[in-house]
């Protein structure tokens, strides 16, 4: 009987510190659940001197990850460096030396995951990545195991807390995007450079991982259609409310025969839906299985301790497999045999749309806009026109019935070229097929 399971931690930043705190704080519970201690033997970081919330003197420390990985007592390597390089080289180095790996690195898996998953499978090793999507929400475990009897039909997810916080503040306080973003930065929810969050790239990394896990085919960041929230104005949030919707940055994954829709963009969702109730920096995912129907997962999607909770859970899963002599019991991507599916071009999707035009306030304008939409087989569901803005143009808001994306974009391009329109049209897709709050 083994007396302990030992790990090497690479990257002692915010999340790494949280992992060490969690292992120490909950050591008694972890030992009771595993039967033996789960310990970090090595801590590797380029800056070992800076002040942290944990005392590193109780661990062996190094700046050279190879020294830690090659220790024969180390059973698993926890990579928390972030970014693609040198994280990829570190993970592959560990796998090639027979070490199980845990990572929270969404960018790495979304951009270079195929090679890493293949190497783990070749070596018969476990690869844990729960913390790469939605922080402390156990969505990876749910998809790989809890919902494994289902064909996943769709996922709708709020998976970036920064963007959700910004949109929540815009909605609840009626402030501008810029003001809401400044609030997020002051609260620590947004970085000094918030590009990855507000442009949807962070959510797109996570969407690629989820699509790969759900549909048994490898998808990368380049397969995800991405729009951020920078063009959403407070006026759009207000119009959405009048129409019975909220604006959310939504990740949408849908299976359509041999294609998969993978997209991240601002979306109008009904106020009666469960996702509409998700406020602030929280994350939530609605997963639709063909047997179970709609399921809902909710919690903190980022932060030191929620993310550390997911990392340590992966470490415990691997420890259990080691103790049972059953490594790679569950394939990293849940499939022994995958499929060859293609990402569906966004031009081919069909959706309802919210459109906000900026137009001159004079007779005939509305009919010209409606005429162009009609020429592209787009039917109007509702129209709202309110007072003139300072520019002399008036906002005209329309919602449409379901239309093909490529026809919508052609129509908007034609309308924006008219001499009666001002600012570029704001287009936001509408998603009604969500589970409702009872």
C-alpha positions in Angstrom: 0.0 0.0 0.0 1.3 3.4 -1.0 1.9 5.9 1.8 1.4 9.1 -0.2 0.9 10.6 -3.7 3.3 13.4 -4.6 3.1 16.2 -7.1 5.3 18.9 -8.6 3.7 22.3 -9.0 4.9 24.4 -11.9 3.8 28.1 -11.5 3.3 29.5 -8.1 1.2 32.5 -9.1 -2.3 33.3 -8.0 -3.8 29.9 -8.8 -0.7 28.0 -7.8 -0.9 29.7 -4.4 -4.5 28.8 -4.2 -3.7 25.1 -4.8 -1.1 25.1 -2.0 -3.6 26.8 0.3 -6.4 24.3 -0.6 -4.2 21.3 -0.1 -3.0 22.6 3.3 -6.5 23.8 4.5 -8.3 20.6 3.5 -5.5 18.1 4.0 -7.5 16.1 6.6 -10.6 15.9 4.3 -8.4 14.9 1.3 -6.6 12.2 3.3 -10.0 10.8 4.5 -11.3 10.7 0.9 -8.1 9.2 -0.6 -6.9 7.1 2.4 -3.4 8.6 2.1 -2.0 12.1 1.9 -1.8 14.1 -1.3 1.3 16.3 -1.2 3.2 18.8 -3.3 6.9 17.9 -3.1 8.3 20.5 -5.5 7.3 24.1 -6.3 8.8 25.5 -9.5 8.6 29.2 -10.3 10.9 31.8 -11.9 10.4 34.1 -9.0 10.6 32.2 -5.7 11.4 35.2 -3.6 8.3 37.3 -4.0 5.8 37.5 -1.1 3.0 34.9 -1.2 0.1 33.9 1.1 1.9 30.5 1.6 5.3 29.7 2.9 7.4 27.9 0.2 10.1 26.8 2.7 8.1 23.6 3.4 8.6 22.5 -0.2 11.6 21.7 -2.4 11.9 24.7 -4.8 13.5 25.2 -8.2 13.5 27.4 -11.2 14.2 24.5 -13.5 11.0 22.5 -14.1 13.0 19.5 -15.4 14.5 19.0 -11.9 11.1 18.7 -10.4 9.5 16.6 -13.1 12.4 14.1 -13.2 12.1 13.3 -9.5 11.1 9.6 -9.4 8.9 10.3 -6.4 6.7 12.7 -8.4 3.5 11.0 -9.6 1.9 14.0 -11.3 2.8 17.5 -12.6 0.5 20.5 -12.1 1.1 23.1 -14.8 -0.2 26.6 -13.9 2.2 28.7 -15.9 -0.4 29.9 -18.4 0.0 30.8 -22.1 1.0 28.4 -24.8 4.8 28.5 -24.6 6.7 27.3 -22.6 3.7 25.6 -21.0 3.3 23.2 -24.0 6.9 22.1 -23.7 6.5 21.6 -20.0 3.4 19.4 -20.3 4.8 17.3 -23.1 8.1 16.8 -21.1 6.1 15.6 -18.1 4.0 13.2 -20.2 7.0 11.8 -22.0 8.5 11.0 -18.6 5.4 9.1 -17.5 3.9 11.8 -15.2 0.2 12.4 -15.1 -0.7 16.1 -15.7 -3.2 18.6 -14.4 -3.5 22.0 -16.1 -5.7 25.0 -15.9 -4.4 26.3 -19.2 -7.3 27.1 -21.6 -5.2 28.8 -24.2 -2.8 25.8 -24.4 -5.6 23.3 -24.8 -7.6 25.4 -27.2 -4.6 26.0 -29.5 -2.3 23.0 -29.0 -4.6 20.5 -27.3 -4.7 17.9 -30.1 -1.0 17.0 -29.7 -1.2 17.0 -25.9 -4.3 14.8 -25.7 -2.8 12.4 -28.2 0.4 12.2 -26.2 -1.5 11.5 -23.0 -3.4 8.7 -24.7 -0.3 7.2 -26.2 1.4 7.1 -22.8 -1.7 5.8 -21.0 -1.7 8.8 -18.6 -4.3 11.0 -17.1 -4.7 14.6 -18.2 -6.9 16.7 -15.9 -8.1 20.1 -17.1 -11.3 20.9 -15.1 -10.0 24.3 -14.2 -9.5 25.4 -17.8 -13.3 26.1 -18.2 -15.5 27.9 -15.8 -13.2 27.9 -12.8 -14.8 26.1 -9.9 -17.8 24.8 -11.8 -17.3 21.0 -12.4 -18.4 21.1 -16.0 -15.6 19.0 -17.4 -16.4 16.2 -14.9 -20.1 16.5 -15.7 -19.5 16.1 -19.5 -17.0 13.3 -19.3 -18.8 11.3 -16.7 -22.1 12.6 -15.3 -23.6 13.1 -18.8 -21.7 10.4 -20.7 -24.9 8.5 -21.5 -26.1 11.5 -23.5 -25.5 12.8 -27.0 -24.9 16.5 -26.2 -27.2 18.5 -28.5 -26.2 22.0 -27.3 -24.4 24.1 -24.7 -25.2 27.7 -23.9 -22.7 29.3 -21.6 -21.8 32.5 -19.8 -18.2 31.6 -19.4 -16.4 34.9 -18.9 -17.0 36.7 -15.6 -15.5 40.0 -16.6 -17.8 40.4 -19.6 -20.8 39.4 -17.5 -19.9 41.8 -14.8 -19.7 44.7 -17.3 -23.0 43.9 -18.9 -24.7 43.5 -15.5 -23.5 46.9 -14.4 -24.6 48.5 -17.7 -28.1 46.9 -17.3 -28.6 47.6 -13.6 -27.1 51.1 -13.4 -27.7 52.4 -16.9 -24.0 53.3 -17.4 -21.8 53.2 -20.5 -19.6 50.3 -21.5 -16.5 52.3 -20.6 -17.8 53.2 -17.2 -18.8 49.6 -16.5 -15.4 48.4 -17.6 -13.6 50.8 -15.3 -15.7 49.5 -12.4 -14.7 45.9 -13.3 -11.0 47.0 -13.3 -11.4 48.7 -9.9 -13.0 45.5 -8.5 -10.2 43.4 -9.9 -12.5 41.5 -12.2 -10.8 43.0 -15.3 -7.1 43.2 -16.1 -5.4 46.5 -17.0 -5.5 45.2 -20.5 -8.9 43.6 -20.7 -8.8 42.6 -24.4 -9.0 38.8 -24.0 -12.2 39.2 -21.9 -14.1 42.0 -23.6 -13.2 40.8 -27.1 -14.5 37.3 -26.4 -11.2 35.5 -26.8 -11.1 34.0 -23.3 -14.6 32.6 -23.8 -13.6 31.3 -27.3 -10.7 29.3 -25.8 -13.2 27.7 -23.4 -15.7 27.1 -26.2 -13.2 25.2 -28.3 -12.3 23.0 -25.3 -16.0 22.3 -24.6 -16.7 21.5 -28.3 -13.8 19.1 -28.4 -15.0 17.4 -25.3 -18.7 17.2 -26.3 -18.6 16.2 -29.9 -15.6 13.8 -30.1 -13.7 15.8 -32.7 -10.8 18.2 -32.2 -11.6 21.9 -32.5 -9.3 24.8 -31.9 -9.6 28.6 -31.3 -9.6 29.2 -35.1 -12.8 27.2 -35.4 -14.7 29.5 -33.1 -16.6 32.6 -34.4 -15.9 35.4 -32.0 -17.4 38.8 -31.3 -16.8 40.8 -28.2 -19.0 43.2 -26.3 -17.2 46.5 -27.1 -20.0 47.6 -29.6 -22.8 47.0 -27.1 -24.1 50.4 -25.8 -26.3 51.2 -22.9 -29.1 52.0 -25.4 -29.0 48.4 -26.6 -29.2 47.1 -23.1 -32.3 49.4 -22.5 -34.0 48.4 -25.8 -33.3 44.7 -25.0 -35.1 45.2 -21.6 -38.1 46.8 -23.4 -38.3 43.7 -25.7 -38.1 41.3 -22.8 -34.5 40.3 -23.1 -31.1 40.7 -21.5 -27.8 41.0 -23.3 -25.2 38.4 -22.4 -21.8 37.4 -23.9 -22.9 33.8 -24.7 -20.9 30.8 -25.9 -23.2 28.7 -28.1 -22.3 25.1 -29.2 -24.8 23.2 -31.4 -24.5 19.9 -33.3 -26.0 20.0 -36.8 -25.4 16.6 -38.6 -21.7 16.5 -39.4 -21.1 20.1 -38.5 -20.9 21.9 -35.1 -21.7 25.6 -34.5 -19.1 27.1 -32.1 -19.6 30.8 -31.6 -19.1 33.4 -28.9 -20.9 36.8 -29.2 -23.3 39.1 -27.5 -26.8 37.5 -27.5 -30.2 38.6 -26.5 -31.8 36.0 -24.2 -35.3 36.0 -22.6 -35.5 37.5 -19.1 -37.4 34.4 -18.1 -34.4 32.1 -18.9 -32.1 30.7 -16.2 -29.0 32.3 -17.8 -30.6 35.7 -17.7 -30.5 35.6 -13.9 -26.7 35.2 -13.8 -25.3 38.4 -12.5 -21.9 39.9 -11.9 -18.8 37.9 -12.3 -20.6 34.5 -12.0 -20.6 31.9 -14.8 -23.3 29.4 -15.8 -23.8 26.8 -18.5 -26.9 25.2 -19.8 -26.2 21.8 -21.2 -28.8 20.0 -23.4 -28.5 16.2 -23.6 -30.8 14.0 -25.7 -31.8 11.9 -22.7 -31.5 14.3 -19.7 -32.8 17.4 -21.4 -31.7 20.8 -20.0 -29.2 20.8 -17.1 -27.8 23.9 -15.4 -24.3 24.5 -13.9 -23.6 27.7 -11.9 -20.9 29.2 -9.8 -17.7 31.3 -9.7 -15.9 31.0 -13.0 -12.6 32.4 -11.9 -10.6 33.5 -8.9 -7.9 32.0 -6.8 -9.8 29.5 -4.6 -12.6 28.4 -7.0 -10.0 27.6 -9.7 -7.8 25.9 -7.1 -10.7 23.8 -6.1 -11.0 22.4 -9.6 -7.2 21.8 -9.9 -7.1 19.9 -6.6 -10.2 17.9 -7.6 -8.3 16.7 -10.7 -5.3 15.9 -8.6 -7.5 13.7 -6.4 -9.1 12.0 -9.4 -5.6 11.1 -10.6 -4.6 9.9 -7.1 -7.6 7.6 -7.0 -6.7 6.1 -10.4 -3.1 5.6 -9.2 -4.2 3.9 -6.1 -6.6 1.6 -8.1 -4.0 0.9 -10.7 -6.3 2.2 -13.3 -4.6 5.2 -15.1 -6.6 6.8 -17.9 -9.7 5.0 -16.8 -11.7 7.8 -18.4 -10.2 9.1 -21.7 -9.3 12.8 -21.4 -11.9 13.6 -24.0 -14.3 10.9 -23.0 -14.2 9.2 -26.4 -12.3 6.0 -27.3 -13.4 6.6 -30.9 -14.0 10.1 -32.1 -15.7 11.6 -35.2 -14.7 13.8 -38.0 -16.9 16.9 -37.6 -16.4 20.3 -39.2 -17.0 23.7 -37.7 -20.1 25.3 -39.3 -19.4 28.6 -41.0 -21.2 31.4 -39.2 -22.6 32.5 -42.5 -24.7 29.3 -42.6 -26.3 29.6 -39.2 -29.9 30.7 -38.8 -31.0 33.0 -36.0 -33.4 35.8 -35.0 -31.7 39.2 -34.9 -31.8 42.5 -33.0 -30.9 45.4 -35.3 -30.3 49.0 -34.3 -30.0 51.4 -37.2 -29.0 55.0 -37.0 -31.1 56.8 -39.5 -32.3 60.3 -40.6 -35.7 61.2 -39.1 -37.7 61.8 -42.3 -40.6 60.0 -44.2 -39.7 56.9 -46.2 -36.6 55.9 -44.2 -38.3 53.0 -42.5 -39.7 51.7 -45.7 -36.3 51.8 -47.5 -34.7 49.8 -44.7 -37.6 47.3 -44.5 -37.4 47.0 -48.3 -33.8 45.9 -48.3 -34.5 43.4 -45.6 -37.4 42.0 -47.6 -35.2 41.6 -50.7 -32.9 39.3 -48.6 -35.8 37.2 -47.3 -35.7 38.7 -43.9 -39.1 39.3 -42.2 -39.5 41.9 -39.4 -41.0 40.8 -36.1 -41.1 44.2 -34.3 -40.0 47.8 -34.7 -39.2 50.4 -32.0 -38.4 54.0 -32.9 -37.6 56.6 -30.2 -36.4 60.2 -29.9 -33.6 61.9 -31.9 -30.0 61.6 -30.7 -27.6 64.5 -30.5 -26.1 63.5 -33.9 -29.5 64.3 -35.6 -30.0 60.6 -36.3 -32.7 58.5 -34.6 -32.3 54.9 -33.4 -34.6 52.5 -35.2 -34.6 49.0 -33.6 -36.0 46.0 -35.3 -36.2 42.3 -34.3 -36.5 39.8 -37.1 -37.9 36.3 -37.5 -35.3 33.6 -38.1 -33.0 34.4 -41.1 -29.8 33.1 -42.5 -26.7 34.9 -41.3 -25.2 35.5 -44.8 -28.4 37.1 -46.0 -28.6 39.3 -42.9 -25.0 40.5 -43.3 -25.6 41.4 -46.9 -28.7 43.4 -46.0 -27.0 45.3 -43.2 -24.1 46.1 -45.5 -26.5 47.6 -48.1 -28.4 49.5 -45.5 -25.2 51.0 -44.0 -24.2 52.2 -47.5 -27.4 54.3 -47.8 -27.3 58.1 -47.5 -30.0 58.0 -44.9 -28.0 56.0 -42.3 -25.3 57.2 -39.9 -23.4 55.0 -37.5 -22.8 51.4 -38.5 -25.7 49.1 -37.7 -25.5 47.2 -34.4 -26.5 43.5 -34.9 -27.0 41.2 -32.0 -28.3 37.6 -32.4 -31.3 36.4 -30.4 -31.4 33.0 -28.7 -34.8 31.9 -27.4 -34.2 28.1 -27.0 -33.1 28.2 -23.4 -34.4 26.6 -20.3 -36.8 28.8 -18.3 -37.0 29.7 -14.7 -40.1 27.9 -13.4 
